[in-house]
Amino acid sequence: MTSVLFVCVKNGGKSQMAAGLMRKAVGDSVEIHSGGTAPGSTVNPLSAQSLLEVGVDLTGERPKPIDPELLARMDYVVTLGTEAKVDAVEGPTFENWDTDEPSERGIDGIERMRLVRDDIATRVDDLARRILR
């Protein structure tokens, strides 16, 4: 089974969104994890709300650090944004998704999260297609 680890800094927003959207896209056919380089204490409520709007429930998810053993056995490691840095290890294919940041255009709140969600969803769908070939 192919495995993917999504990473952002706090593991409270973008990486949680990517993992949830990937689970929706591929079900149990891919092993999916998320983690943070400096995990926060909670999942961003607006991230969770924006996902609920498309049928993805993050209830029970908590930010967590990257487990080095998990990292080493992944097939894909995807960092979201430009701030999260993961030292490359042998084995996984590493990708960086420089995701949309609507706040740079003055868009905040739930509207920002919807735009971030939709950008990540497009990228997740592309990755899912590549994995499930």
DSSP file (Angstrom, degrees, kcal/mol; ACC not computed):
  #  RESIDUE AA STRUCTURE BP1 BP2  ACC     N-H-->O    O-->H-N    N-H-->O    O-->H-N    TCO  KAPPA ALPHA  PHI   PSI    X-CA   Y-CA   Z-CA
    1    1 A M              0   0    0      0, 0.0    29,-0.1     0, 0.0     2,-0.1   0.000 360.0 360.0 360.0 133.2    0.0    0.0    0.0
    2    2 A T        -     0   0    0     27,-0.5    29,-2.9   129,-0.1     2,-0.4  -0.428 360.0-153.1 -70.1 145.1    1.3    3.4   -0.9
    3    3 A S  E     -a   31   0A   0     27,-0.2    73,-1.9    -2,-0.1    72,-0.9  -0.950  11.1-169.7-128.0 145.3    1.9    5.8    2.0
    4    4 A V  E     -ab  32  76A   0     27,-2.7    29,-2.3    -2,-0.4     2,-0.5  -0.995   7.5-163.8-135.3 137.4    1.8    9.6    2.2
    5    5 A L  E     -ab  33  77A   0     71,-2.1    73,-2.9    -2,-0.4     2,-0.4  -0.989  10.3-158.0-119.2 122.1    2.9   12.0    5.0
    6    6 A F  E     -ab  34  78A   0     27,-2.4    29,-2.1    -2,-0.5     2,-0.4  -0.856  15.6-169.7 -99.1 133.8    1.6   15.6    4.8
    7    7 A V  E     +ab  35  79A   0     71,-3.1    73,-2.6    -2,-0.4     2,-0.3  -0.978  19.4 153.7-131.0 134.4    3.7   18.1    6.7
    8    8 A C  E     -a   36   0A   0     27,-1.5    29,-1.5    -2,-0.4    30,-0.3  -0.804  54.5 -93.9-136.4-174.5    3.3   21.8    7.7
    9    9 A V  S    S+     0   0    0     71,-0.3    29,-3.1    27,-0.3    -1,-0.1   0.987 116.9  19.6 -69.1 -58.6    4.7   23.7   10.6
   10   10 A K  S    S-     0   0    0     29,-0.2    30,-2.4    26,-0.2    26,-0.2   0.627  86.6-138.4 -90.1 -14.1    2.0   23.4   13.3
   11   11 A N  S    S+     0   0    0     24,-0.3    25,-0.1    28,-0.2    53,-0.1   0.848  79.0 104.0  54.6  35.3    0.0   20.4   11.9
   12   12 A G  S    S+     0   0    0     31,-0.1    32,-3.5    51,-0.1    35,-0.2   0.469  87.0   6.8-118.8  -7.6   -3.1   22.3   12.7
   13   13 A G  S  > S+     0   0    0     30,-0.2     4,-2.7    34,-0.1     5,-0.2   0.350 122.4  26.7-135.7 -92.6   -4.2   23.6    9.3
   14   14 A K  H  > S+     0   0    0      1,-0.2     4,-2.7     2,-0.2     5,-0.2   0.866 122.1  45.4 -60.3 -44.8   -2.8   22.8    5.9
   15   15 A S  H  > S+     0   0    0      2,-0.2     4,-2.2     1,-0.2    -1,-0.2   0.878 114.7  49.3 -69.6 -34.7   -1.4   19.3    6.5
   16   16 A Q  H  > S+     0   0    0      2,-0.2     4,-2.5     1,-0.2    -2,-0.2   0.905 111.9  49.8 -65.7 -40.9   -4.5   18.2    8.4
   17   17 A M  H  X S+     0   0    0     -4,-2.7     4,-2.8     2,-0.2     5,-0.2   0.934 111.0  48.7 -62.2 -46.2   -6.6   19.5    5.5
   18   18 A A  H  X S+     0   0    0     -4,-2.7     4,-2.4     1,-0.2    -2,-0.2   0.916 112.1  48.3 -61.5 -43.8   -4.5   17.6    3.0
   19   19 A A  H  X S+     0   0    0     -4,-2.2     4,-2.4     2,-0.2    -1,-0.2   0.927 113.5  47.1 -63.3 -44.5   -4.7   14.4    4.9
   20   20 A G  H  X S+     0   0    0     -4,-2.5     4,-1.9     1,-0.2    -2,-0.2   0.911 113.6  47.5 -64.0 -42.7   -8.5   14.7    5.4
   21   21 A L  H  X S+     0   0    0     -4,-2.8     4,-2.0     2,-0.2    -1,-0.2   0.866 111.1  51.8 -67.2 -36.0   -9.0   15.5    1.7
   22   22 A M  H  X S+     0   0    0     -4,-2.4     4,-2.6    -5,-0.2     5,-0.4   0.908 107.5  52.2 -66.6 -40.9   -6.8   12.6    0.7
   23   23 A R  H  X S+     0   0    0     -4,-2.4     4,-2.2     1,-0.2    -2,-0.2   0.911 110.9  48.3 -59.9 -40.6   -8.8   10.2    2.9
   24   24 A K  H  < S+     0   0    0     -4,-1.9    -1,-0.2     1,-0.2    -2,-0.2   0.893 114.7  46.3 -65.0 -38.9  -11.9   11.4    1.2
   25   25 A A  H  < S+     0   0    0     -4,-2.0    -2,-0.2     1,-0.1    -1,-0.2   0.862 130.0  17.2 -73.2 -37.7  -10.4   11.0   -2.3
   26   26 A V  H >< S-     0   0    0     -4,-2.6     3,-1.8     1,-0.2    -3,-0.2   0.497  82.7-159.4-119.6  -5.9   -8.8    7.5   -1.9
   27   27 A G  G >< S-     0   0    0     -4,-2.2     3,-0.6    -5,-0.4    -1,-0.2  -0.372  70.7 -20.8  62.4-134.6  -10.5    5.9    1.1
   28   28 A D  G 3  S+     0   0    0      1,-0.2    -1,-0.2    -2,-0.1    -5,-0.1   0.279 114.0  94.3 -92.2  10.3   -8.5    3.1    2.6
   29   29 A S  G <  S+     0   0    0     -3,-1.8   -27,-0.5    -6,-0.1     2,-0.4   0.587  87.1  44.0 -81.8  -7.9   -6.4    2.5   -0.5
   30   30 A V  S <  S-     0   0    0     -3,-0.6     2,-0.5   -29,-0.1   -27,-0.2  -0.998  82.8-124.5-134.8 138.4   -3.5    4.7    0.7
   31   31 A E  E     -a    3   0A   0    -29,-2.9   -27,-2.7    -2,-0.4     2,-0.4  -0.741  37.7-166.7 -80.6 122.4   -1.9    5.0    4.1
   32   32 A I  E     +a    4   0A   0     -2,-0.5     2,-0.3   -29,-0.2   -27,-0.2  -0.939  15.5 163.3-124.2 132.7   -2.2    8.7    5.1
   33   33 A H  E     -a    5   0A   0    -29,-2.3   -27,-2.4    -2,-0.4     2,-0.3  -0.919  15.5-159.6-136.7 162.8   -0.5   10.6    7.9
   34   34 A S  E     +a    6   0A   0     -2,-0.3     2,-0.3   -29,-0.2   -27,-0.2  -0.980  15.5 163.9-140.5 156.4    0.1   14.2    8.8
   35   35 A G  E     -a    7   0A   0    -29,-2.1   -27,-1.5    -2,-0.3     2,-0.3  -0.979  24.6-125.3-161.8 169.0    2.6   15.9   11.1
   36   36 A G  E     -ac   8  65A   0     28,-2.4    30,-0.9    -2,-0.3   -27,-0.3  -0.925  12.8-141.9-126.2 149.8    4.2   19.2   12.0
   37   37 A T  S    S+     0   0    0    -29,-1.5   -28,-0.2    -2,-0.3   -27,-0.2   0.763 111.5  11.2 -76.4 -25.3    7.8   20.4   12.3
   38   38 A A  S    S-     0   0    0    -29,-3.1    -1,-0.3   -30,-0.3   -29,-0.0  -0.559  96.1-148.3-147.0  74.4    6.7   22.5   15.4
   39   39 A P        -     0   0    0      0, 0.0   -28,-0.2     0, 0.0   -29,-0.2  -0.088   5.0-144.8 -56.9 140.4    3.2   21.1   16.2
   40   40 A G        -     0   0    0    -30,-2.4     3,-0.1     2,-0.1    -4,-0.1   0.024  25.9-104.4 -82.5-162.0    0.7   23.5   17.8
   41   41 A S  S    S+     0   0    0      1,-0.2     2,-0.3    21,-0.1    -1,-0.0   0.659  90.2  21.3-105.5 -19.4   -1.9   22.4   20.4
   42   42 A T  S    S-     0   0    0     20,-0.1     2,-0.3   -32,-0.1    -1,-0.2  -0.963  79.0 -98.8-145.6 160.9   -5.1   22.3   18.3
   43   43 A V        -     0   0    0     18,-0.4   -30,-0.2    -2,-0.3   -31,-0.1  -0.640  54.5 -99.2 -75.4 137.9   -6.5   21.9   14.8
   44   44 A N     >  -     0   0    0    -32,-3.5     4,-2.3    -2,-0.3     3,-0.3  -0.429  28.7-143.3 -59.7 120.3   -7.4   25.3   13.4
   45   45 A P  H  > S+     0   0    0      0, 0.0     4,-2.5     0, 0.0    -1,-0.2   0.849  99.5  51.6 -59.2 -35.4  -11.2   25.6   13.8
   46   46 A L  H  > S+     0   0    0      2,-0.2     4,-2.4     1,-0.2     5,-0.2   0.859 108.2  52.0 -71.1 -33.6  -11.6   27.4   10.5
   47   47 A S  H  > S+     0   0    0     -3,-0.3     4,-1.7     2,-0.2    -1,-0.2   0.947 112.5  45.6 -61.7 -47.9   -9.7   24.7    8.7
   48   48 A A  H  X S+     0   0    0     -4,-2.3     4,-2.2     1,-0.2    -2,-0.2   0.903 112.5  51.0 -62.8 -41.8  -11.9   22.1   10.3
   49   49 A Q  H  X S+     0   0    0     -4,-2.5     4,-1.4     1,-0.2    -1,-0.2   0.918 108.4  51.3 -62.6 -43.9  -15.1   24.1    9.5
   50   50 A S  H  < S+     0   0    0     -4,-2.4     4,-0.4     1,-0.2    -1,-0.2   0.847 111.0  49.0 -64.4 -32.7  -14.1   24.5    5.8
   51   51 A L  H ><>S+     0   0    0     -4,-1.7     5,-2.5     1,-0.2     3,-1.6   0.873 103.6  58.8 -73.9 -36.8  -13.5   20.8    5.5
   52   52 A L  H ><5S+     0   0    0     -4,-2.2     3,-1.6     1,-0.3    -1,-0.2   0.851  96.3  64.6 -58.7 -32.3  -16.9   20.0    7.1
   53   53 A E  T 3<5S+     0   0    0     -4,-1.4    -1,-0.3     1,-0.3    -2,-0.2   0.740 108.6  39.5 -62.7 -22.7  -18.5   22.0    4.3
   54   54 A V  T < 5S-     0   0    0     -3,-1.6    -1,-0.3    -4,-0.4    -2,-0.2   0.134 127.7 -94.2-114.2  18.6  -17.1   19.3    1.8
   55   55 A G  T < 5S+     0   0    0     -3,-1.6     2,-0.5     1,-0.2    -3,-0.2   0.711  83.3 128.0  83.8  21.5  -17.8   16.3    4.0
   56   56 A V      < -     0   0    0     -5,-2.5     2,-0.6    -8,-0.1    -1,-0.2  -0.956  40.8-160.3-113.8 121.7  -14.5   15.9    5.7
   57   57 A D        -     0   0    0     -2,-0.5    -8,-0.1   -37,-0.1    -9,-0.1  -0.887  14.9-177.2-106.8 120.1  -14.6   15.6    9.5
   58   58 A L    >   +     0   0    0     -2,-0.6     3,-2.6   -10,-0.2    -1,-0.1   0.291  34.6 140.8 -95.4   9.0  -11.4   16.4   11.5
   59   59 A T  T 3  S+     0   0    0      1,-0.3     3,-0.1   -11,-0.1    -2,-0.1  -0.281  72.0  20.7 -53.0 130.9  -13.0   15.6   14.9
   60   60 A G  T 3  S+     0   0    0      1,-0.3    -1,-0.3     0, 0.0     2,-0.2   0.254  92.7 127.0  92.3 -12.3  -10.5   13.7   17.0
   61   61 A E    <   -     0   0    0     -3,-2.6   -18,-0.4   -49,-0.0    -1,-0.3  -0.572  35.4-176.4 -78.5 142.4   -7.4   14.9   15.0
   62   62 A R        -     0   0    0     -2,-0.2   -20,-0.1   -20,-0.1   -21,-0.1  -0.984  33.6 -97.4-135.4 145.9   -4.6   16.5   17.0
   63   63 A P        +     0   0    0      0, 0.0   -52,-0.1     0, 0.0   -51,-0.1  -0.365  48.6 179.6 -60.1 141.9   -1.4   18.1   15.9
   64   64 A K        -     0   0    0    -53,-0.1   -28,-2.4    -2,-0.0   -26,-0.1  -0.985  26.9-108.0-145.0 153.2    1.5   15.8   16.2
   65   65 A P  B     -c   36   0A   0      0, 0.0     2,-0.5     0, 0.0   -28,-0.2  -0.276  45.9 -90.2 -74.4 166.6    5.3   15.8   15.5
   66   66 A I        -     0   0    0    -30,-0.9   -31,-0.1   -31,-0.1     3,-0.1  -0.685  36.8-138.9 -78.2 124.9    6.9   14.0   12.7
   67   67 A D     >  -     0   0    0     -2,-0.5     4,-2.9     1,-0.2     5,-0.2  -0.773   5.7-146.5 -84.7 118.3    7.9   10.5   13.8
   68   68 A P  H  > S+     0   0    0      0, 0.0     4,-2.0     0, 0.0    -1,-0.2   0.853  98.9  50.5 -56.7 -36.9   11.3    9.7   12.3
   69   69 A E  H  > S+     0   0    0      2,-0.2     4,-1.0     1,-0.2    -2,-0.0   0.905 112.1  47.2 -67.7 -40.4   10.5    6.0   11.8
   70   70 A L  H >> S+     0   0    0      1,-0.2     3,-0.8     2,-0.2     4,-0.6   0.934 110.6  52.9 -63.2 -46.6    7.2    6.9   10.1
   71   71 A L  H >< S+     0   0    0     -4,-2.9     3,-1.2     1,-0.2    -2,-0.2   0.907 105.9  53.8 -54.5 -45.5    9.0    9.4    7.9
   72   72 A A  H 3< S+     0   0    0     -4,-2.0    -1,-0.2     1,-0.2    -2,-0.2   0.742 110.2  46.0 -66.4 -24.5   11.6    6.8    6.8
   73   73 A R  H << S+     0   0    0     -4,-1.0    -1,-0.2    -3,-0.8    -2,-0.2   0.409  88.0 110.1-101.5   3.2    9.0    4.3    5.6
   74   74 A M    <<  -     0   0    0     -3,-1.2   -70,-0.1    -4,-0.6     3,-0.1  -0.423  57.0-151.6 -75.5 152.0    6.7    6.7    3.7
   75   75 A D  S    S+     0   0    0    -72,-0.9    18,-3.0     1,-0.3     2,-0.4   0.823  85.5  23.7 -85.5 -37.9    6.5    6.6   -0.1
   76   76 A Y  E     -bd   4  93A   0    -73,-1.9   -71,-2.1    16,-0.2     2,-0.4  -0.988  59.8-169.7-130.7 138.5    5.6   10.3   -0.4
   77   77 A V  E     -bd   5  94A   0     16,-2.5    18,-2.5    -2,-0.4     2,-0.5  -0.988  13.2-170.3-125.1 120.0    6.3   13.2    1.9
   78   78 A V  E     -bd   6  95A   0    -73,-2.9   -71,-3.1    -2,-0.4     2,-0.4  -0.944   6.7-160.2-116.7 118.2    4.5   16.4    1.0
   79   79 A T  E     -bd   7  96A   0     16,-2.6    18,-3.2    -2,-0.5     2,-0.5  -0.790  11.6-146.4 -93.4 142.0    5.3   19.7    2.7
   80   80 A L  E     - d   0  97A   0    -73,-2.6     4,-0.4    -2,-0.4   -71,-0.3  -0.936  61.6  -2.3-113.0 124.5    2.7   22.4    2.4
   81   81 A G  S    S-     0   0    0     16,-3.4    16,-0.2    -2,-0.5    19,-0.1  -0.326  89.8 -81.3  87.9-176.7    3.8   26.0    2.2
   82   82 A T  S    S+     0   0    0     17,-0.1    -1,-0.2     1,-0.1    16,-0.1   0.534 112.9  67.5-103.9  -8.4    7.3   27.3    2.4
   83   83 A E  S    S+     0   0    0     -3,-0.2     2,-0.4     2,-0.0    -2,-0.1   0.824  77.2  85.3 -86.3 -31.7    8.0   27.4    6.1
   84   84 A A        -     0   0    0     -4,-0.4     2,-0.5   -77,-0.1   -75,-0.1  -0.583  58.3-172.1 -76.8 125.2    8.0   23.6    6.9
   85   85 A K        -     0   0    0     -2,-0.4     2,-0.5   -77,-0.1   -77,-0.1  -0.977   5.5-174.9-121.0 126.5   11.4   22.1    6.3
   86   86 A V        -     0   0    0     -2,-0.5     2,-0.3   -79,-0.1    -7,-0.1  -0.982  28.6-122.1-121.4 125.8   11.9   18.3    6.5
   87   87 A D        -     0   0    0     -2,-0.5     2,-0.1     1,-0.1    -2,-0.0  -0.493  37.2-113.0 -65.9 128.6   15.4   16.9    6.2
   88   88 A A        -     0   0    0     -2,-0.3     2,-0.3     3,-0.0    -1,-0.1  -0.351  35.3-171.3 -65.1 139.9   15.4   14.4    3.3
   89   89 A V        -     0   0    0    -18,-0.1     2,-0.2     3,-0.1    -3,-0.0  -0.888  34.5 -89.0-124.7 159.6   15.9   10.8    4.1
   90   90 A E  S    S+     0   0    0     -2,-0.3     3,-0.1     1,-0.2     0, 0.0  -0.478 102.4  31.9 -69.8 135.9   16.4    7.9    1.8
   91   91 A G  S    S+     0   0    0      1,-0.3    -1,-0.2    -2,-0.2   -19,-0.1  -0.613  89.9  84.6 123.7 -72.7   13.3    6.3    0.5
   92   92 A P  S    S-     0   0    0      0, 0.0     2,-0.6     0, 0.0    -1,-0.3  -0.236  71.7-123.0 -69.7 154.4   10.4    8.7    0.2
   93   93 A T  E     -d   76   0A   0    -18,-3.0   -16,-2.5    -3,-0.1     2,-0.4  -0.865  32.3-145.7 -88.1 125.7    9.7   11.0   -2.8
   94   94 A F  E     +d   77   0A   0     -2,-0.6     2,-0.3   -18,-0.2   -16,-0.2  -0.797  22.0 174.1-100.1 136.1    9.6   14.6   -1.4
   95   95 A E  E     -d   78   0A   0    -18,-2.5   -16,-2.6    -2,-0.4     2,-0.5  -0.974  18.2-150.7-133.9 149.7    7.3   17.2   -2.8
   96   96 A N  E     -d   79   0A   0     -2,-0.3     2,-0.7   -18,-0.2   -16,-0.2  -0.991   3.9-158.9-120.7 130.3    6.6   20.8   -1.8
   97   97 A W  E     -d   80   0A   0    -18,-3.2   -16,-3.4    -2,-0.5     2,-1.9  -0.911   6.8-155.7-105.4 106.6    3.2   22.4   -2.4
   98   98 A D        -     0   0    0     -2,-0.7     3,-0.1   -18,-0.2   -18,-0.1  -0.609  30.8-155.8 -80.4  83.9    3.6   26.2   -2.3
   99   99 A T        -     0   0    0     -2,-1.9   -17,-0.1     1,-0.1    17,-0.1  -0.136  19.9 -87.1 -71.1 156.4    0.0   26.6   -1.5
  100  100 A D        -     0   0    0     15,-0.2    -1,-0.1    16,-0.2    20,-0.1  -0.293  33.9-160.2 -56.5 139.3   -2.2   29.7   -2.1
  101  101 A E    >   +     0   0    0      1,-0.1     3,-1.9    -3,-0.1     4,-0.3  -0.755  11.0 179.8-126.6  85.9   -2.0   32.2    0.7
  102  102 A P  G > >S+     0   0    0      0, 0.0     3,-2.1     0, 0.0     5,-2.1   0.738  74.5  73.2 -58.8 -25.2   -5.1   34.4    0.4
  103  103 A S  G > 5S+     0   0    0      1,-0.3     3,-1.5     3,-0.2     5,-0.1   0.797  86.9  64.6 -62.3 -25.5   -4.2   36.5    3.4
  104  104 A E  G < 5S+     0   0    0     -3,-1.9    -1,-0.3     1,-0.3     0, 0.0   0.702 104.5  46.6 -67.8 -17.3   -1.5   38.1    1.2
  105  105 A R  G < 5S-     0   0    0     -3,-2.1    -1,-0.3    -4,-0.3    -2,-0.2   0.208 128.3 -98.8-105.6  12.3   -4.4   39.5   -0.8
  106  106 A G  T < 5S+     0   0    0     -3,-1.5     2,-0.6     1,-0.3    -3,-0.2   0.642  81.1 134.9  82.7  14.6   -6.3   40.7    2.2
  107  107 A I      < +     0   0    0     -5,-2.1    -1,-0.3    -6,-0.1     2,-0.2  -0.875  26.4 158.4-101.6 121.4   -8.6   37.7    2.4
  108  108 A D    >>  +     0   0    0     -2,-0.6     4,-0.9    -3,-0.1     3,-0.6  -0.651  30.5  31.8-129.0-176.2   -9.1   36.3    5.9
  109  109 A G  H 3> S-     0   0    0      1,-0.2     4,-1.8    -2,-0.2     3,-0.3  -0.215 116.9 -20.1  67.0-151.6  -11.4   34.2    8.0
  110  110 A I  H 3> S+     0   0    0      1,-0.2     4,-2.4     2,-0.2    -1,-0.2   0.821 135.5  59.7 -64.9 -31.7  -13.5   31.3    6.6
  111  111 A E  H <> S+     0   0    0     -3,-0.6     4,-1.9     2,-0.2    -1,-0.2   0.916 105.3  49.7 -62.8 -40.9  -13.2   32.7    3.0
  112  112 A R  H  X S+     0   0    0     -4,-0.9     4,-2.5    -3,-0.3    -2,-0.2   0.934 110.7  49.7 -59.3 -46.7   -9.4   32.3    3.3
  113  113 A M  H  X S+     0   0    0     -4,-1.8     4,-3.1     1,-0.2    -2,-0.2   0.870 107.5  53.7 -64.5 -36.5   -9.8   28.8    4.5
  114  114 A R  H  X S+     0   0    0     -4,-2.4     4,-2.5     2,-0.2    -1,-0.2   0.913 110.6  46.6 -63.6 -41.3  -12.1   27.9    1.7
  115  115 A L  H  X S+     0   0    0     -4,-1.9     4,-2.1     2,-0.2    -2,-0.2   0.910 114.1  47.3 -67.3 -41.5   -9.6   29.1   -0.9
  116  116 A V  H  X S+     0   0    0     -4,-2.5     4,-2.7     2,-0.2     5,-0.2   0.934 112.6  50.8 -62.1 -46.3   -6.8   27.2    0.9
  117  117 A R  H  X S+     0   0    0     -4,-3.1     4,-2.9     1,-0.2    -2,-0.2   0.924 110.6  48.1 -56.5 -47.5   -9.0   24.1    1.0
  118  118 A D  H  X S+     0   0    0     -4,-2.5     4,-1.8     2,-0.2    -1,-0.2   0.875 111.5  49.7 -66.5 -37.3   -9.8   24.3   -2.7
  119  119 A D  H  X S+     0   0    0     -4,-2.1     4,-1.7     2,-0.2    -1,-0.2   0.938 114.1  45.1 -64.0 -46.6   -6.2   24.8   -3.7
  120  120 A I  H  X S+     0   0    0     -4,-2.7     4,-2.9     1,-0.2    -2,-0.2   0.895 109.3  56.5 -64.9 -39.4   -5.1   21.8   -1.5
  121  121 A A  H  X S+     0   0    0     -4,-2.9     4,-2.6    -5,-0.2    -1,-0.2   0.896 105.8  50.6 -60.1 -41.0   -8.0   19.7   -2.9
  122  122 A T  H  X S+     0   0    0     -4,-1.8     4,-1.7     2,-0.2    -1,-0.2   0.914 113.5  45.2 -62.0 -43.0   -6.8   20.2   -6.4
  123  123 A R  H  X S+     0   0    0     -4,-1.7     4,-2.4     2,-0.2    -2,-0.2   0.887 111.8  52.0 -69.4 -39.5   -3.3   19.2   -5.5
  124  124 A V  H  X S+     0   0    0     -4,-2.9     4,-3.0     2,-0.2     5,-0.2   0.921 108.0  51.9 -62.3 -44.3   -4.5   16.2   -3.5
  125  125 A D  H  X S+     0   0    0     -4,-2.6     4,-2.2     1,-0.2    -1,-0.2   0.901 110.0  49.4 -60.2 -40.5   -6.6   15.0   -6.5
  126  126 A D  H  X S+     0   0    0     -4,-1.7     4,-2.1     2,-0.2    -1,-0.2   0.933 112.8  46.4 -63.4 -46.4   -3.5   15.2   -8.7
  127  127 A L  H  X S+     0   0    0     -4,-2.4     4,-2.6     1,-0.2     5,-0.2   0.913 110.7  53.2 -63.0 -42.2   -1.4   13.2   -6.2
  128  128 A A  H  X S+     0   0    0     -4,-3.0     4,-2.6     1,-0.2    -1,-0.2   0.911 108.1  50.6 -59.7 -43.0   -4.2   10.7   -5.8
  129  129 A R  H  < S+     0   0    0     -4,-2.2     4,-0.3     1,-0.2    -1,-0.2   0.918 112.1  47.4 -60.7 -43.1   -4.3   10.2   -9.6
  130  130 A R  H >< S+     0   0    0     -4,-2.1     3,-0.7     1,-0.2    -2,-0.2   0.906 115.2  45.2 -65.6 -40.7   -0.6    9.7   -9.8
  131  131 A I  H 3< S+     0   0    0     -4,-2.6    -2,-0.2     1,-0.2    -1,-0.2   0.899 113.4  48.4 -69.0 -41.7   -0.6    7.2   -6.8
  132  132 A L  T 3<        0   0    0     -4,-2.6    -1,-0.2     1,-0.2    -2,-0.2   0.310 360.0 360.0 -89.2  10.0   -3.5    5.2   -8.0
  133  133 A R    <         0   0    0     -3,-0.7    -1,-0.2    -4,-0.3    -2,-0.1   0.518 360.0 360.0 -55.0 360.0   -2.4    4.7  -11.6
